[in-house]
Amino acid sequence: MNILTLSEEMLLTAIVHLEDNAYGVTIMAKIREISPKKIVFGTLYNSLDKLVKKGYVVPTTGEPTPERGGRRKVYYTLTKKGKTALNQTQKFHQTLWEWIPDIVAQSKKNGQK
């Protein structure tokens, strides 16, 4: 089982959510919507490169755009391996959170808050 780090999980879920529009700026904006964690572009691209090296995402280059001075956007798409890792992490979290009622009930039984 391959459990993702929180940063990897946030990046991959943002990419899934953004579908065909997942590139640096939109990924950053999506993460900022859900997380108080500040991420700078250098960290973002470093993390995306690591996900590429792990085989979780694949980058593709778009067409040059005038508003970017003729530069191309790099779009990211989840691979099968990335989807599997995300699914395994989700199952891990579900199992982990299923323990909570038992821990809370046990604490109350022992007179703890």
C-alpha positions, -999 to 999 in steps of 0.1 A, spaced: 0 0 0 13 34 -9 1 62 13 5 97 0 18 127 20 -7 154 27 10 177 1 9 149 -25 -28 142 -17 -37 179 -20 -19 182 -54 -34 151 -68 -69 159 -57 -66 194 -71 -54 179 -105 -84 155 -105 -108 183 -97 -94 206 -124 -95 179 -150 -81 193 -183 -73 227 -168 -47 215 -143 -16 237 -146 5 256 -121 -17 287 -115 -50 268 -113 -35 241 -91 -22 267 -67 -56 285 -67 -74 253 -60 -51 244 -31 -55 279 -16 -93 274 -16 -91 245 8 -59 250 27 -45 277 49 -11 263 40 9 288 20 26 273 -10 49 293 -33 54 285 -70 89 271 -65 76 246 -40 46 238 -61 67 230 -92 93 211 -72 64 189 -57 49 184 -92 83 173 -105 85 148 -77 50 135 -86 61 131 -122 92 112 -111 71 89 -90 49 82 -120 17 97 -104 12 124 -130 23 131 -165 30 166 -178 18 177 -213 27 210 -229 -1 232 -243 0 257 -272 18 290 -268 -4 319 -257 0 356 -263 -9 365 -227 20 344 -215 44 360 -239 44 330 -262 52 306 -234 34 273 -231 15 260 -201 24 227 -187 -8 207 -178 -8 177 -154 -29 146 -156 -31 117 -132 -17 84 -143 -32 50 -134 -5 47 -107 -15 82 -93 -52 72 -92 -43 40 -74 -22 58 -48 -50 83 -43 -76 55 -39 -53 37 -14 -48 69 6 -86 75 7 -92 39 19 -65 44 46 -81 76 58 -115 59 59 -101 31 80 -83 55 102 -114 77 108 -135 46 116 -114 42 147 -124 76 161 -158 65 176 -141 37 194 -114 60 209 -140 86 219 -163 60 235 -133 44 253 -122 77 267 -157 85 280 -159 51 296 -126 58 314 -138 92 325 -115 111 302 -125 140 280 
